[in-house]
């Protein structure tokens, strides 16, 4: 059966509240994770981690491998034996951060008139250890000083220790656990409230809560913390292990992040090598730079010279961002009023970005009553970064220096001359829509959480779903940036990117009012995994519906089969074109969408016509010519001035499994839900219903389905349903 039949346009609207102020039952409906998959990952990883612990200790004794090594002055501990049977050591990366990333503009008194501190949000912090030997025992220094004065709110601390790992009962027989200066500094950079220190050591988000964990059980713990009821949005990982160019498998971590689409994992890049974990495609990695108090251009951003930047074996852009990590200071662990200054290392760039991600989620929630997908959050920080090094991304600075002020402005101006869009692509289709230039520079950033690759164990591409974005204007075709495989440490080039799940385009010297077409599509030898890929799109310097848009837009172009076109007009959009079978069209206008002579929608095409303002708000008391108000499946060829009966709607879609099917009026009929192979997974009959309430949590696993509804007066209608 050909399951690539129909496409319904859905802009993914995630209406969720601040999870840390909600009841457990409310939280469950706010963040749409794949709970079943996360539990499977947590259980599987816990078994692997326990097995790894026993295998590592045994191999250490049999091969006389030391539990601790020193490399380039960094102390690493034996973490695991990898699949090649080799010892793998993990290292801490500790060799004005706020002003460098423009975070102060989000505080009280800043230029944006905001006041965000991260209060009510939690940051998960996973830590490696340092080790000392005294009184005949090894001491592992893992945990932050929770009682430090910079973390206190009255008699309570904003820093807590995560649940004790079951396997660490065994470790306790060998090691004592004690405080870590490294962990305390990481917490301080993220969330110190330095009122007791004259404001000199304030963290990026001075109101957030932090929970600290060890690195031994990071995968199973992270899966548990991303799941209901915790719904952790951001985690920080200031540790790493050298990237093996012949074997680097981050399958479990990518799988976890794909199952938790709202969670952003932030990794430090590394000091003397790119960390294997920082190379994870669905995470974001952060490189090191010195303080930048007065940005005057790319030359203002300087990286330390101890790192030899080689990038990833498949030439992806890593790190994606940079932040201050040199000559930092903050809360330390010797006593409750202890501070340390002038230390450095890439460890201290990641917590600044992690805390910034929390502030942006807090702001977005305040503005939209929603949280961003992790891909939107990642894309927002990349899209608004300040240029560093050569033009375009590179292996040293990534896409540039984090600029929290610019990211916040993008949220404030969304719907005016910036865009934040969360949507998805279905196999066999592409997205096409026109925008109007509003500035001399257009920027577009496409990001998606790519499925984990089960056989990506070498230097080849890590992508499973290879999405593409291109922009077409009167001055030609514009492609995204990428690293040159013949010179991966050199300047970026514009290319057909086959390696990154972040694609970024910049177009300079544009003329306001000029029309550009944006095309999002999929390429590759295999269909999209599970037939669908959710993505995030950030645009700036453009508007889809604005004062410079045409008051009346007339569409005469043919819409080819399997293509998708989106068009906006300020007042009236007149369609006199032909829509071929399996094409999808979305026409919007501030006053009316008019179908006139020449308009034809062929059988099995989709047409979405609606009256909306420039902020995508549906306008009341208006109608579209020919009664077209919702997504319509044309079962028969139609002509202008013919009244069309409306098909059904599905909401919410995507869903966690509980959704509704709505009709224009009470009807009788039957429904059938099929999986992508055409097999029936659920069916039923209904009598005189205007709305059906269905709950498939116990019967249908996450994926893409077709819903067919047949009535006693019309032929069968079909729509796509996505379940997380």
Secondary structure, DSSP 8 states (H G I E B T S, - for coil): ------------------GGGS-HHHHHTTS---HHHHHHHHHHHHHHHHHHHHHHHHHHHHHT--SEEEETTEEEEEEEE-TTS-EEEEEE----HHHHTTGGGGSTTSTT------TT-EEEEEE--EEEEETTEEEEEEE--TT-GGGEETTEESEEE----TTHHHHTTTEEEEE-HHHHHHHHHHH--GGGGTTTT--SSTT-EEEEEESTTHHHHHHHHHSTTT---EEEE-EE-B--TT----HHHHHHHHH-TT-EEEEE--SSS-BTGGG-TTSEEEEEE---SS--SGGG----TT------TT------EEEE-SSEEEE-SSSTT-EEEEE--THHHHHHHHHHHHHHHHHHHHHHSS---HHHHHHHHHHT-B--SSSS-BTTTBT-B--HHHHHHHHHTBTTTEEEEEEEEETT--EEEEEEE-SS-EEEEEE------TT--SSS---SSEEEEEEEETTEEE--EE--TTSTTS--EE---SS-SEEEEEE-S--TT-EEEEEEEEESSS--GGGEEEEEEEEESEESSSTTS-SEEEE-S-B-TT-EEEEEESSEEEE-SEE-TT-EEEEEESSEEEE-TT-EE-TTEEEEEEEB-TTS-B-SS---GGG--S-EEESS-EETT-------EEESSSBSSEEEEEEEEEEEEEEEEE-TTS-EEEEEEEEEEEEEEEE-TTT--SEEEEEEEEESSS--EEEEEEE-
